[in-house]
Amino acid sequence: MSSDSDPAGRTDTGFDPVSFLNDAVPVASDEDVAEMRELLVDTLERHSDDAALDADVAVDDAGNVVASRGAALDDLGGPGDPDTAGSHVVLNTHVDTVTPHVAHEYDGDAGVIRGRGSCDAKGPLAALLTGFLSVDPGDDRVTLAVTPDEETLSTGAHALVTDPDGPLSGLGDRDGDAVLVGEPTGLDVCTAAKGRFEGTVHLSGVNAHAAEAESGANAVAALEGVLAAVREFDAERDPHPELGPASLTPTVVSGGDATNQVPADCALTLDRRSVPPETADGFRESLLVALRDAAPEEVGVDFAFTERDTPFLEAFATDRDAPVVRALADAAEGVSDRAGRDCGAVRPFGAATEASYFADLAPTVVFGPGDLADDEGAVAHADREYVRVAEVEAAAEAVTAALRSLVGG
């Protein structure tokens, strides 16, 4: 976060988000996050000690890096004493990246940092670190909770939100509680996102010789009606006012064992992008009704979600009038000149995120430097992944300003 008096971009803690990002992007974290986690812990401990910030830093059993500043959880109060309750603001992002690792490049002339994780999500992490290290929460509390596997199973985030005695216990008990999730949003404030479910339709028939097809029950032929039901599944459903319509997309199909045999089995994988208020269980129930109505009576129909140890990332929507939304939108709009683009628009996010886990606890927004895609195509998860230095600095300033309006009195 730069300033007129300090062109190097250092905060009063000595932390430079751009220098941190240039250290972080070269660290491969697509297959193993251990080295990146060590860098993060070392950074937190070193800057906390240098500035006498008294931040508690730990790595929990799920591999989350958790650091907290300000009042103890027991001192924040709760629903029983709303007039004296402090606020708890959680800053969350992730250190893992998708494969393959893409080498780091710092282009000072263009003002760009390239490489895997530069925008998803080490750039947002640099901005969150700036705010965490810069703002004194006073009688409130700020927690930095950085997860290890957002791109896969989200076991870290799941552990955070399900531990009754963990660092997020009691989150949402107070009016000022909030969560800020770091992802590449182009410095817009994202208050909603679609969820993502995945599962497989299983059609079961009866084998028979193809010369006597009517003596069996053809599971592959049953796909005709099933695919029609998939296409029409959302026809009567109203689109979400912010996120638009949900989608249901067939992605993989398999069935049959021999070219002269009526197939008894067929499997169709579906990708669901949900909108509120749909839940995973509600989707499965309504899908099964539609598919069973569409398939022949002699063919059995079932649907099973892809097995995973944690819940799917569901859709979420935060009230646009929530204090965290207003504070961050005002702060982001104020750094538009520094970022070199219009910032602070309140809009949905284009991808599923761990924000859905936290949104059940407290008002949650998604924010950060960089873009999922630009005019040339994909940026995040692509070989050309990059983030602009000016946006990292502007995001750091915006997070800091928003935090100062939310905590510390």
Summary of the structure (lengths in Angstrom):
residues: 409
radius of gyration: 24.0
end to end distance: 22.7
largest distance: 85.6
contacts: 1472
relative contact order: 0.18
helix: 29%
strand: 25%
